[in-house]
C-alpha cells in the first residue's frame, strides 16, 4: 500500500515539474521572438535591452551614472569615468558605503562601455584604412 502512495507522489511531482518547465520554455521563447521583432523594426529601445553579462539596460546604466545615452555609439567617456570614480569612491564599504551600490555603479560603467566599444573599434578601423598600411620598419645593423 505504501509503494502505491510513493508512486503516486512521484508521478504527480513529475507532472508538475514537467508543466513548469514547459511553461518556462514557452515564456523564454516568446520573449526571444519579441526581442528579435523589436530589433528588426529598428526600435530604439531594442538597443536598451539587458546585456547578458551585466543584466542591465543601457537606460538604467545611464540613469545610475547620470549621463546622457550614447548617441550613434559616441559618448563622453571622460564624463562617464569621472562620474564612475566619484560614485564608486563615495560608496566605499570601508567608509560606510554600500557594496551593492558599488557593484551597480561598476556594472553601469561596463554596460555603457560595452555599448560604445563596437563603434570605437569601427572608427579606428576606418581611420587605419584611410591612413593606409604603414608598417614600422627596422634596419638590421
N, CA, C and O atoms as a GROMACS GRO file, in nm:
protein
  564
    1UNK      N    1   0.082  -0.119   0.000
    1UNK     CA    2   0.000   0.000   0.000
    1UNK      C    3   0.087   0.126   0.000
    1UNK      O    4   0.055   0.224  -0.068
    2UNK      N    5   0.195   0.124   0.076
    2UNK     CA    6   0.283   0.240   0.085
    2UNK      C    7   0.350   0.266  -0.049
    2UNK      O    8   0.371   0.382  -0.086
    3UNK      N    9   0.385   0.160  -0.122
    3UNK     CA   10   0.450   0.179  -0.251
    3UNK      C   11   0.357   0.250  -0.349
    3UNK      O   12   0.404   0.324  -0.436
    4UNK      N   13   0.227   0.229  -0.336
    4UNK     CA   14   0.129   0.297  -0.422
    4UNK      C   15   0.128   0.447  -0.397
    4UNK      O   16   0.122   0.527  -0.491
    5UNK      N   17   0.134   0.485  -0.272
    5UNK     CA   18   0.135   0.627  -0.235
    5UNK      C   19   0.263   0.692  -0.285
    5UNK      O   20   0.260   0.801  -0.342
    6UNK      N   21   0.374   0.626  -0.265
    6UNK     CA   22   0.503   0.680  -0.310
    6UNK      C   23   0.503   0.695  -0.462
    6UNK      O   24   0.550   0.796  -0.513
    7UNK      N   25   0.453   0.598  -0.532
    7UNK     CA   26   0.447   0.602  -0.678
    7UNK      C   27   0.359   0.718  -0.725
    7UNK      O   28   0.395   0.788  -0.819
    8UNK      N   29   0.244   0.737  -0.661
    8UNK     CA   30   0.155   0.846  -0.698
    8UNK      C   31   0.221   0.982  -0.672
    8UNK      O   32   0.208   1.073  -0.753
    9UNK      N   33   0.291   0.996  -0.560
    9UNK     CA   34   0.360   1.122  -0.528
    9UNK      C   35   0.466   1.151  -0.633
    9UNK      O   36   0.479   1.265  -0.678
   10UNK      N   37   0.540   1.050  -0.672
   10UNK     CA   38   0.644   1.069  -0.774
   10UNK      C   39   0.582   1.107  -0.907
   10UNK      O   40   0.632   1.198  -0.974
   11UNK      N   41   0.475   1.041  -0.947
   11UNK     CA   42   0.410   1.073  -1.074
   11UNK      C   43   0.353   1.214  -1.076
   11UNK      O   44   0.370   1.287  -1.174
   12UNK      N   45   0.286   1.253  -0.967
   12UNK     CA   46   0.228   1.388  -0.960
   12UNK      C   47   0.340   1.492  -0.961
   12UNK      O   48   0.328   1.594  -1.028
   13UNK      N   49   0.447   1.469  -0.886
   13UNK     CA   50   0.560   1.561  -0.882
   13UNK      C   51   0.625   1.577  -1.018
   13UNK      O   52   0.660   1.688  -1.059
   14UNK      N   53   0.641   1.466  -1.088
   14UNK     CA   54   0.700   1.470  -1.222
   14UNK      C   55   0.612   1.549  -1.318
   14UNK      O   56   0.662   1.628  -1.399
   15UNK      N   57   0.482   1.530  -1.309
   15UNK     CA   58   0.388   1.604  -1.394
   15UNK      C   59   0.395   1.755  -1.368
   15UNK      O   60   0.397   1.834  -1.461
   16UNK      N   61   0.400   1.792  -1.240
   16UNK     CA   62   0.406   1.934  -1.203
   16UNK      C   63   0.534   1.997  -1.256
   16UNK      O   64   0.531   2.104  -1.316
   17UNK      N   65   0.648   1.930  -1.235
   17UNK     CA   66   0.775   1.983  -1.283
   17UNK      C   67   0.778   1.991  -1.436
   17UNK      O   68   0.830   2.088  -1.492
   18UNK      N   69   0.724   1.892  -1.501
   18UNK     CA   70   0.720   1.894  -1.647
   18UNK      C   71   0.641   2.011  -1.700
   18UNK      O   72   0.682   2.076  -1.796
   19UNK      N   73   0.528   2.037  -1.640
   19UNK     CA   74   0.445   2.151  -1.682
   19UNK      C   75   0.516   2.283  -1.654
   19UNK      O   76   0.510   2.376  -1.735
   20UNK      N   77   0.583   2.291  -1.540
   20UNK     CA   78   0.655   2.415  -1.506
   20UNK      C   79   0.766   2.442  -1.607
   20UNK      O   80   0.783   2.556  -1.651
   21UNK      N   81   0.842   2.340  -1.643
   21UNK     CA   82   0.949   2.358  -1.741
   21UNK      C   83   0.893   2.394  -1.878
   21UNK      O   84   0.950   2.477  -1.948
   22UNK      N   85   0.784   2.333  -1.916
   22UNK     CA   86   0.722   2.363  -2.045
   22UNK      C   87   0.675   2.509  -2.048
   22UNK      O   88   0.694   2.577  -2.149
   23UNK      N   89   0.615   2.556  -1.941
   23UNK     CA   90   0.568   2.694  -1.935
   23UNK      C   91   0.685   2.792  -1.938
   23UNK      O   92   0.678   2.896  -2.004
   24UNK      N   93   0.791   2.760  -1.866
   24UNK     CA   94   0.910   2.847  -1.866
   24UNK      C   95   0.970   2.855  -2.007
   24UNK      O   96   1.014   2.962  -2.050
   25UNK      N   97   0.973   2.743  -2.077
   25UNK     CA   98   1.026   2.742  -2.212
   25UNK      C   99   0.940   2.828  -2.305
   25UNK      O  100   0.993   2.901  -2.389
   26UNK      N  101   0.809   2.819  -2.291
   26UNK     CA  102   0.718   2.900  -2.374
   26UNK      C  103   0.742   3.048  -2.351
   26UNK      O  104   0.746   3.126  -2.446
   27UNK      N  105   0.758   3.087  -2.225
   27UNK     CA  106   0.781   3.228  -2.193
   27UNK      C  107   0.915   3.276  -2.248
   27UNK      O  108   0.923   3.386  -2.303
   28UNK      N  109   1.018   3.196  -2.235
   28UNK     CA  110   1.150   3.234  -2.286
   28UNK      C  111   1.146   3.246  -2.439
   28UNK      O  112   1.206   3.338  -2.495
   29UNK      N  113   1.077   3.155  -2.503
   29UNK     CA  114   1.065   3.159  -2.648
   29UNK      C  115   0.990   3.284  -2.694
   29UNK      O  116   1.030   3.349  -2.789
   30UNK      N  117   0.881   3.316  -2.627
   30UNK     CA  118   0.803   3.434  -2.662
   30UNK      C  119   0.885   3.561  -2.641
   30UNK      O  120   0.880   3.653  -2.723
   31UNK      N  121   0.961   3.566  -2.535
   31UNK     CA  122   1.045   3.683  -2.507
   31UNK      C  123   1.151   3.699  -2.615
   31UNK      O  124   1.179   3.810  -2.660
   32UNK      N  125   1.211   3.589  -2.655
   32UNK     CA  126   1.313   3.592  -2.759
   32UNK      C  127   1.256   3.640  -2.892
   32UNK      O  128   1.318   3.720  -2.961
   33UNK      N  129   1.138   3.591  -2.927
   33UNK     CA  130   1.074   3.632  -3.051
   33UNK      C  131   1.039   3.781  -3.048
   33UNK      O  132   1.052   3.851  -3.149
   34UNK      N  133   0.996   3.828  -2.934
   34UNK     CA  134   0.962   3.970  -2.920
   34UNK      C  135   1.086   4.057  -2.940
   34UNK      O  136   1.081   4.158  -3.009
   35UNK      N  137   1.197   4.017  -2.878
   35UNK     CA  138   1.320   4.094  -2.891
   35UNK      C  139   1.369   4.097  -3.036
   35UNK      O  140   1.413   4.201  -3.084
   36UNK      N  141   1.360   3.983  -3.105
   36UNK     CA  142   1.400   3.978  -3.245
   36UNK      C  143   1.311   4.068  -3.330
   36UNK      O  144   1.360   4.137  -3.419
   37UNK      N  145   1.182   4.069  -3.302
   37UNK     CA  146   1.089   4.153  -3.378
   37UNK      C  147   1.120   4.301  -3.354
   37UNK      O  148   1.114   4.381  -3.448
   38UNK      N  149   1.152   4.337  -3.231
   38UNK     CA  150   1.186   4.476  -3.200
   38UNK      C  151   1.314   4.518  -3.271
   38UNK      O  152   1.324   4.630  -3.322
   39UNK      N  153   1.412   4.428  -3.276
   39UNK     CA  154   1.538   4.459  -3.341
   39UNK      C  155   1.518   4.475  -3.492
   39UNK      O  156   1.581   4.561  -3.554
   40UNK      N  157   1.431   4.393  -3.552
   40UNK     CA  158   1.405   4.402  -3.696
   40UNK      C  159   1.337   4.534  -3.732
   40UNK      O  160   1.364   4.592  -3.837
   41UNK      N  161   1.249   4.580  -3.643
   41UNK     CA  162   1.177   4.704  -3.670
   41UNK      C  163   1.266   4.826  -3.649
   41UNK      O  164   1.228   4.937  -3.685
   42UNK      N  165   1.384   4.806  -3.591
   42UNK     CA  166   1.474   4.919  -3.567
   42UNK      C  167   1.429   5.003  -3.451
   42UNK      O  168   1.458   5.122  -3.445
   43UNK      N  169   1.358   4.942  -3.359
   43UNK     CA  170   1.310   5.013  -3.243
   43UNK      C  171   1.428   5.063  -3.159
   43UNK      O  172   1.516   4.984  -3.127
   44UNK      N  173   1.431   5.193  -3.123
   44UNK     CA  174   1.544   5.245  -3.046
   44UNK      C  175   1.557   5.180  -2.909
   44UNK      O  176   1.666   5.179  -2.852
   45UNK      N  177   1.450   5.124  -2.855
   45UNK     CA  178   1.462   5.059  -2.725
   45UNK      C  179   1.518   4.920  -2.737
   45UNK      O  180   1.550   4.858  -2.636
   46UNK      N  181   1.532   4.869  -2.860
   46UNK     CA  182   1.589   4.736  -2.877
   46UNK      C  183   1.734   4.734  -2.832
   46UNK      O  184   1.782   4.633  -2.780
   47UNK      N  185   1.805   4.848  -2.850
   47UNK     CA  186   1.943   4.854  -2.802
   47UNK      C  187   1.945   4.870  -2.650
   47UNK      O  188   2.050   4.854  -2.588
   48UNK      N  189   1.832   4.902  -2.592
   48UNK     CA  190   1.824   4.918  -2.448
   48UNK      C  191   1.797   4.789  -2.374
   48UNK      O  192   1.781   4.790  -2.252
   49UNK      N  193   1.792   4.676  -2.447
   49UNK     CA  194   1.766   4.551  -2.378
   49UNK      C  195   1.885   4.516  -2.290
   49UNK      O  196   1.995   4.566  -2.309
   50UNK      N  197   1.861   4.431  -2.196
   50UNK     CA  198   1.964   4.399  -2.098
   50UNK      C  199   2.080   4.325  -2.161
   50UNK      O  200   2.062   4.236  -2.244
   51UNK      N  201   2.197   4.364  -2.122
   51UNK     CA  202   2.318   4.296  -2.164
   51UNK      C  203   2.331   4.170  -2.082
   51UNK      O  204   2.308   4.171  -1.961
   52UNK      N  205   2.368   4.060  -2.146
   52UNK     CA  206   2.376   3.932  -2.076
   52UNK      C  207   2.480   3.934  -1.965
   52UNK      O  208   2.459   3.873  -1.860
   53UNK      N  209   2.593   4.002  -1.987
   53UNK     CA  210   2.698   3.998  -1.885
   53UNK      C  211   2.666   4.085  -1.764
   53UNK      O  212   2.701   4.051  -1.652
   54UNK      N  213   2.599   4.198  -1.786
   54UNK     CA  214   2.569   4.287  -1.674
   54UNK      C  215   2.426   4.275  -1.625
   54UNK      O  216   2.397   4.308  -1.510
   55UNK      N  217   2.335   4.230  -1.711
   55UNK     CA  218   2.195   4.220  -1.673
   55UNK      C  219   2.130   4.356  -1.655
   55UNK      O  220   2.034   4.370  -1.579
   56UNK      N  221   2.182   4.457  -1.724
   56UNK     CA  222   2.136   4.594  -1.707
   56UNK      C  223   2.109   4.657  -1.843
   56UNK      O  224   2.185   4.634  -1.938
   57UNK      N  225   2.003   4.734  -1.852
   57UNK     CA  226   1.975   4.802  -1.978
   57UNK      C  227   2.061   4.927  -1.988
   57UNK      O  228   2.114   4.975  -1.888
   58UNK      N  229   2.074   4.978  -2.108
   58UNK     CA  230   2.152   5.098  -2.130
   58UNK      C  231   2.088   5.217  -2.060
   58UNK      O  232   2.158   5.302  -2.004
   59UNK      N  233   1.955   5.224  -2.064
   59UNK     CA  234   1.886   5.334  -1.996
   59UNK      C  235   1.912   5.333  -1.846
   59UNK      O  236   1.938   5.437  -1.785
   60UNK      N  237   1.906   5.214  -1.787
   60UNK     CA  238   1.931   5.201  -1.644
   60UNK      C  239   2.075   5.242  -1.610
   60UNK      O  240   2.098   5.309  -1.509
   61UNK      N  241   2.170   5.204  -1.694
   61UNK     CA  242   2.310   5.238  -1.670
   61UNK      C  243   2.330   5.389  -1.677
   61UNK      O  244   2.403   5.446  -1.596
   62UNK      N  245   2.265   5.454  -1.774
   62UNK     CA  246   2.278   5.599  -1.787
   62UNK      C  247   2.214   5.671  -1.669
   62UNK      O  248   2.265   5.774  -1.625
   63UNK      N  249   2.104   5.618  -1.618
   63UNK     CA  250   2.039   5.680  -1.502
   63UNK      C  251   2.125   5.664  -1.377
   63UNK      O  252   2.134   5.756  -1.296
   64UNK      N  253   2.189   5.549  -1.361
   64UNK     CA  254   2.272   5.527  -1.243
   64UNK      C  255   2.389   5.625  -1.240
   64UNK      O  256   2.418   5.684  -1.137
   65UNK      N  257   2.456   5.642  -1.355
   65UNK     CA  258   2.571   5.732  -1.361
   65UNK      C  259   2.531   5.876  -1.393
   65UNK      O  260   2.616   5.966  -1.392
   66UNK      N  261   2.403   5.900  -1.421
   66UNK     CA  262   2.351   6.032  -1.452
   66UNK      C  263   2.424   6.094  -1.570
   66UNK      O  264   2.473   6.207  -1.563
   67UNK      N  265   2.431   6.019  -1.680
   67UNK     CA  266   2.491   6.067  -1.804
   67UNK      C  267   2.391   6.049  -1.917
   67UNK      O  268   2.293   5.976  -1.905
   68UNK      N  269   2.417   6.118  -2.028
   68UNK     CA  270   2.330   6.104  -2.144
   68UNK      C  271   2.360   5.973  -2.215
   68UNK      O  272   2.475   5.929  -2.217
   69UNK      N  273   2.258   5.910  -2.275
   69UNK     CA  274   2.282   5.787  -2.351
   69UNK      C  275   2.373   5.814  -2.471
   69UNK      O  276   2.369   5.923  -2.527
   70UNK      N  277   2.454   5.717  -2.510
   70UNK     CA  278   2.541   5.736  -2.627
   70UNK      C  279   2.459   5.763  -2.752
   70UNK      O  280   2.362   5.693  -2.781
   71UNK      N  281   2.498   5.865  -2.825
   71UNK     CA  282   2.430   5.900  -2.950
   71UNK      C  283   2.513   5.849  -3.066
   71UNK      O  284   2.625   5.898  -3.088
   72UNK      N  285   2.462   5.753  -3.141
   72UNK     CA  286   2.534   5.699  -3.255
   72UNK      C  287   2.661   5.627  -3.214
   72UNK      O  288   2.758   5.625  -3.290
   73UNK      N  289   2.661   5.568  -3.096
   73UNK     CA  290   2.779   5.496  -3.050
   73UNK      C  291   2.886   5.585  -2.989
   73UNK      O  292   2.992   5.537  -2.951
   74UNK      N  293   2.858   5.715  -2.978
   74UNK     CA  294   2.955   5.809  -2.922
   74UNK      C  295   2.904   5.859  -2.787
   74UNK      O  296   2.787   5.893  -2.771
   75UNK      N  297   2.994   5.863  -2.690
   75UNK     CA  298   2.959   5.916  -2.558
   75UNK      C  299   3.080   5.988  -2.503
   75UNK      O  300   3.193   5.965  -2.547
   76UNK      N  301   3.056   6.074  -2.407
   76UNK     CA  302   3.164   6.147  -2.343
   76UNK      C  303   3.228   6.054  -2.239
   76UNK      O  304   3.181   6.046  -2.125
   77UNK      N  305   3.333   5.985  -2.279
   77UNK     CA  306   3.395   5.885  -2.191
   77UNK      C  307   3.458   5.949  -2.068
   77UNK      O  308   3.464   5.888  -1.962
   78UNK      N  309   3.506   6.073  -2.083
   78UNK     CA  310   3.566   6.141  -1.967
   78UNK      C  311   3.460   6.167  -1.860
   78UNK      O  312   3.486   6.149  -1.740
   79UNK      N  313   3.342   6.208  -1.903
   79UNK     CA  314   3.233   6.234  -1.809
   79UNK      C  315   3.188   6.104  -1.742
   79UNK      O  316   3.162   6.101  -1.621
   80UNK      N  317   3.178   5.997  -1.820
   80UNK     CA  318   3.138   5.868  -1.764
   80UNK      C  319   3.238   5.823  -1.659
   80UNK      O  320   3.200   5.780  -1.550
   81UNK      N  321   3.368   5.832  -1.692
   81UNK     CA  322   3.471   5.788  -1.597
   81UNK      C  323   3.475   5.876  -1.473
   81UNK      O  324   3.494   5.826  -1.362
   82UNK      N  325   3.458   6.006  -1.490
   82UNK     CA  326   3.459   6.098  -1.376
   82UNK      C  327   3.344   6.067  -1.281
   82UNK      O  328   3.362   6.062  -1.159
   83UNK      N  329   3.225   6.046  -1.336
   83UNK     CA  330   3.109   6.013  -1.252
   83UNK      C  331   3.125   5.876  -1.187
   83UNK      O  332   3.090   5.857  -1.071
   84UNK      N  333   3.179   5.782  -1.264
   84UNK     CA  334   3.203   5.648  -1.209
   84UNK      C  335   3.297   5.655  -1.089
   84UNK      O  336   3.267   5.600  -0.983
   85UNK      N  337   3.410   5.723  -1.106
   85UNK     CA  338   3.508   5.731  -0.996
   85UNK      C  339   3.450   5.799  -0.873
   85UNK      O  340   3.470   5.753  -0.760
   86UNK      N  341   3.377   5.908  -0.895
   86UNK     CA  342   3.320   5.981  -0.782
   86UNK      C  343   3.218   5.896  -0.707
   86UNK      O  344   3.222   5.888  -0.584
   87UNK      N  345   3.126   5.832  -0.780
   87UNK     CA  346   3.024   5.749  -0.715
   87UNK      C  347   3.083   5.623  -0.654
   87UNK      O  348   3.040   5.579  -0.547
   88UNK      N  349   3.181   5.563  -0.722
   88UNK     CA  350   3.243   5.440  -0.671
   88UNK      C  351   3.316   5.468  -0.540
   88UNK      O  352   3.306   5.390  -0.445
   89UNK      N  353   3.389   5.580  -0.536
   89UNK     CA  354   3.461   5.615  -0.412
   89UNK      C  355   3.365   5.656  -0.301
   89UNK      O  356   3.391   5.628  -0.184
   90UNK      N  357   3.256   5.722  -0.336
   90UNK     CA  358   3.159   5.764  -0.234
   90UNK      C  359   3.089   5.646  -0.169
   90UNK      O  360   3.042   5.658  -0.056
   91UNK      N  361   3.081   5.533  -0.238
   91UNK     CA  362   3.014   5.416  -0.184
   91UNK      C  363   3.112   5.309  -0.135
   91UNK      O  364   3.078   5.191  -0.131
   92UNK      N  365   3.231   5.350  -0.100
   92UNK     CA  366   3.332   5.258  -0.047
   92UNK      C  367   3.281   5.196   0.083
   92UNK      O  368   3.248   5.270   0.176
   93UNK      N  369   3.274   5.063   0.093
   93UNK     CA  370   3.223   4.999   0.215
   93UNK      C  371   3.301   5.034   0.341
   93UNK      O  372   3.243   5.042   0.449
   94UNK      N  373   3.431   5.057   0.329
   94UNK     CA  374   3.510   5.092   0.448
   94UNK      C  375   3.476   5.232   0.499
   94UNK      O  376   3.506   5.265   0.614
   95UNK      N  377   3.416   5.314   0.414
   95UNK     CA  378   3.374   5.449   0.454
   95UNK      C  379   3.226   5.454   0.489
   95UNK      O  380   3.169   5.562   0.507
   96UNK      N  381   3.164   5.337   0.501
   96UNK     CA  382   3.023   5.332   0.537
   96UNK      C  383   2.931   5.324   0.417
   96UNK      O  384   2.809   5.337   0.431
   97UNK      N  385   2.987   5.302   0.299
   97UNK     CA  386   2.906   5.291   0.178
   97UNK      C  387   2.850   5.151   0.160
   97UNK      O  388   2.859   5.067   0.249
   98UNK      N  389   2.794   5.128   0.044
   98UNK     CA  390   2.728   5.002   0.016
   98UNK      C  391   2.801   4.927  -0.096
   98UNK      O  392   2.824   4.981  -0.204
   99UNK      N  393   2.837   4.802  -0.069
   99UNK     CA  394   2.900   4.718  -0.171
   99UNK      C  395   2.803   4.695  -0.287
   99UNK      O  396   2.844   4.689  -0.402
  100UNK      N  397   2.675   4.681  -0.256
  100UNK     CA  398   2.574   4.659  -0.359
  100UNK      C  399   2.569   4.779  -0.456
  100UNK      O  400   2.568   4.761  -0.577
  101UNK      N  401   2.567   4.900  -0.400
  101UNK     CA  402   2.564   5.019  -0.486
  101UNK      C  403   2.693   5.030  -0.567
  101UNK      O  404   2.691   5.070  -0.683
  102UNK      N  405   2.805   4.995  -0.505
  102UNK     CA  406   2.932   4.998  -0.575
  102UNK      C  407   2.930   4.903  -0.695
  102UNK      O  408   2.977   4.937  -0.803
  103UNK      N  409   2.874   4.786  -0.674
  103UNK     CA  410   2.869   4.689  -0.785
  103UNK      C  411   2.774   4.736  -0.894
  103UNK      O  412   2.801   4.714  -1.012
  104UNK      N  413   2.663   4.800  -0.859
  104UNK     CA  414   2.571   4.853  -0.960
  104UNK      C  415   2.640   4.963  -1.042
  104UNK      O  416   2.621   4.971  -1.164
  105UNK      N  417   2.718   5.047  -0.975
  105UNK     CA  418   2.790   5.154  -1.044
  105UNK      C  419   2.892   5.095  -1.140
  105UNK      O  420   2.906   5.143  -1.253
  106UNK      N  421   2.963   4.993  -1.097
  106UNK     CA  422   3.061   4.926  -1.183
  106UNK      C  423   2.993   4.863  -1.304
  106UNK      O  424   3.042   4.875  -1.416
  107UNK      N  425   2.881   4.795  -1.281
  107UNK     CA  426   2.808   4.731  -1.391
  107UNK      C  427   2.753   4.835  -1.488
  107UNK      O  428   2.746   4.810  -1.608
  108UNK      N  429   2.713   4.951  -1.437
  108UNK     CA  430   2.662   5.058  -1.523
  108UNK      C  431   2.773   5.108  -1.616
  108UNK      O  432   2.751   5.127  -1.736
  109UNK      N  433   2.893   5.128  -1.560
  109UNK     CA  434   3.006   5.172  -1.643
  109UNK      C  435   3.039   5.067  -1.748
  109UNK      O  436   3.062   5.100  -1.864
  110UNK      N  437   3.040   4.939  -1.708
  110UNK     CA  438   3.070   4.831  -1.802
  110UNK      C  439   2.967   4.825  -1.914
  110UNK      O  440   3.002   4.800  -2.029
  111UNK      N  441   2.840   4.848  -1.881
  111UNK     CA  442   2.733   4.843  -1.982
  111UNK      C  443   2.749   4.954  -2.083
  111UNK      O  444   2.731   4.932  -2.203
  112UNK      N  445   2.781   5.075  -2.036
  112UNK     CA  446   2.800   5.188  -2.127
  112UNK      C  447   2.922   5.164  -2.216
  112UNK      O  448   2.918   5.191  -2.336
  113UNK      N  449   3.030   5.113  -2.157
  113UNK     CA  450   3.150   5.082  -2.236
  113UNK      C  451   3.121   4.974  -2.340
  113UNK      O  452   3.173   4.981  -2.452
  114UNK      N  453   3.039   4.876  -2.305
  114UNK     CA  454   3.004   4.770  -2.400
  114UNK      C  455   2.924   4.826  -2.516
  114UNK      O  456   2.933   4.774  -2.627
  115UNK      N  457   2.847   4.929  -2.493
  115UNK     CA  458   2.768   4.991  -2.600
  115UNK      C  459   2.857   5.076  -2.690
  115UNK      O  460   2.833   5.084  -2.810
  116UNK      N  461   2.960   5.138  -2.634
  116UNK     CA  462   3.047   5.229  -2.708
  116UNK      C  463   3.156   5.153  -2.783
  116UNK      O  464   3.194   5.194  -2.893
  117UNK      N  465   3.206   5.044  -2.726
  117UNK     CA  466   3.323   4.972  -2.779
  117UNK      C  467   3.312   4.935  -2.927
  117UNK      O  468   3.408   4.961  -3.000
  118UNK      N  469   3.202   4.875  -2.975
  118UNK     CA  470   3.198   4.838  -3.118
  118UNK      C  471   3.210   4.958  -3.212
  118UNK      O  472   3.276   4.948  -3.316
  119UNK      N  473   3.149   5.070  -3.177
  119UNK     CA  474   3.158   5.188  -3.262
  119UNK      C  475   3.299   5.245  -3.261
  119UNK      O  476   3.349   5.288  -3.365
  120UNK      N  477   3.365   5.245  -3.144
  120UNK     CA  478   3.501   5.296  -3.134
  120UNK      C  479   3.596   5.210  -3.217
  120UNK      O  480   3.684   5.263  -3.284
  121UNK      N  481   3.578   5.080  -3.213
  121UNK     CA  482   3.662   4.990  -3.293
  121UNK      C  483   3.640   5.014  -3.442
  121UNK      O  484   3.735   5.010  -3.520
  122UNK      N  485   3.516   5.039  -3.481
  122UNK     CA  486   3.486   5.065  -3.621
  122UNK      C  487   3.551   5.195  -3.668
  122UNK      O  488   3.605   5.201  -3.778
  123UNK      N  489   3.548   5.298  -3.584
  123UNK     CA  490   3.610   5.425  -3.618
  123UNK      C  491   3.761   5.408  -3.632
  123UNK      O  492   3.821   5.463  -3.724
  124UNK      N  493   3.822   5.331  -3.542
  124UNK     CA  494   3.966   5.306  -3.550
  124UNK      C  495   4.002   5.232  -3.679
  124UNK      O  496   4.102   5.264  -3.743
  125UNK      N  497   3.920   5.133  -3.716
  125UNK     CA  498   3.947   5.059  -3.838
  125UNK      C  499   3.936   5.148  -3.961
  125UNK      O  500   4.018   5.139  -4.052
  126UNK      N  501   3.836   5.236  -3.962
  126UNK     CA  502   3.820   5.327  -4.075
  126UNK      C  503   3.937   5.425  -4.084
  126UNK      O  504   3.982   5.458  -4.194
  127UNK      N  505   3.985   5.472  -3.968
  127UNK     CA  506   4.100   5.563  -3.968
  127UNK      C  507   4.225   5.491  -4.019
  127UNK      O  508   4.305   5.550  -4.092
  128UNK      N  509   4.241   5.366  -3.982
  128UNK     CA  510   4.356   5.288  -4.029
  128UNK      C  511   4.347   5.265  -4.180
  128UNK      O  512   4.448   5.270  -4.249
  129UNK      N  513   4.228   5.240  -4.230
  129UNK     CA  514   4.210   5.220  -4.373
  129UNK      C  515   4.239   5.348  -4.450
  129UNK      O  516   4.304   5.345  -4.555
  130UNK      N  517   4.192   5.462  -4.398
  130UNK     CA  518   4.218   5.590  -4.464
  130UNK      C  519   4.366   5.624  -4.463
  130UNK      O  520   4.419   5.676  -4.561
  131UNK      N  521   4.433   5.595  -4.352
  131UNK     CA  522   4.575   5.627  -4.339
  131UNK      C  523   4.663   5.535  -4.420
  131UNK      O  524   4.778   5.568  -4.448
  132UNK      N  525   4.611   5.424  -4.458
  132UNK     CA  526   4.690   5.328  -4.534
  132UNK      C  527   4.770   5.239  -4.443
  132UNK      O  528   4.771   5.258  -4.321
  133UNK      N  529   4.836   5.142  -4.502
  133UNK     CA  530   4.915   5.046  -4.425
  133UNK      C  531   5.056   5.102  -4.410
  133UNK      O  532   5.128   5.113  -4.510
  134UNK      N  533   5.095   5.136  -4.291
  134UNK     CA  534   5.228   5.192  -4.264
  134UNK      C  535   5.300   5.105  -4.160
  134UNK      O  536   5.295   5.134  -4.041
  135UNK      N  537   5.365   4.999  -4.206
  135UNK     CA  538   5.434   4.914  -4.109
  135UNK      C  539   5.560   4.983  -4.057
  135UNK      O  540   5.619   5.066  -4.126
  136UNK      N  541   5.600   4.950  -3.937
  136UNK     CA  542   5.725   5.003  -3.880
  136UNK      C  543   5.838   4.915  -3.931
  136UNK      O  544   5.836   4.793  -3.915
  137UNK      N  545   5.935   4.978  -3.992
  137UNK     CA  546   6.048   4.905  -4.046
  137UNK      C  547   6.169   4.926  -3.956
  137UNK      O  548   6.197   5.038  -3.912
  138UNK      N  549   6.239   4.820  -3.932
  138UNK     CA  550   6.359   4.826  -3.850
  138UNK      C  551   6.478   4.782  -3.936
  138UNK      O  552   6.471   4.684  -4.009
  139UNK      N  553   6.586   4.856  -3.925
  139UNK     CA  554   6.705   4.822  -4.001
  139UNK      C  555   6.795   4.732  -3.919
  139UNK      O  556   6.817   4.756  -3.800
  140UNK      N  557   6.847   4.629  -3.981
  140UNK     CA  558   6.943   4.544  -3.915
  140UNK      C  559   7.079   4.612  -3.922
  140UNK      O  560   7.109   4.676  -4.023
  141UNK      N  561   7.159   4.600  -3.821
  141UNK     CA  562   7.291   4.662  -3.822
  141UNK      C  563   7.394   4.572  -3.877
  141UNK      O  564   7.511   4.610  -3.884
   0.00000   0.00000   0.00000
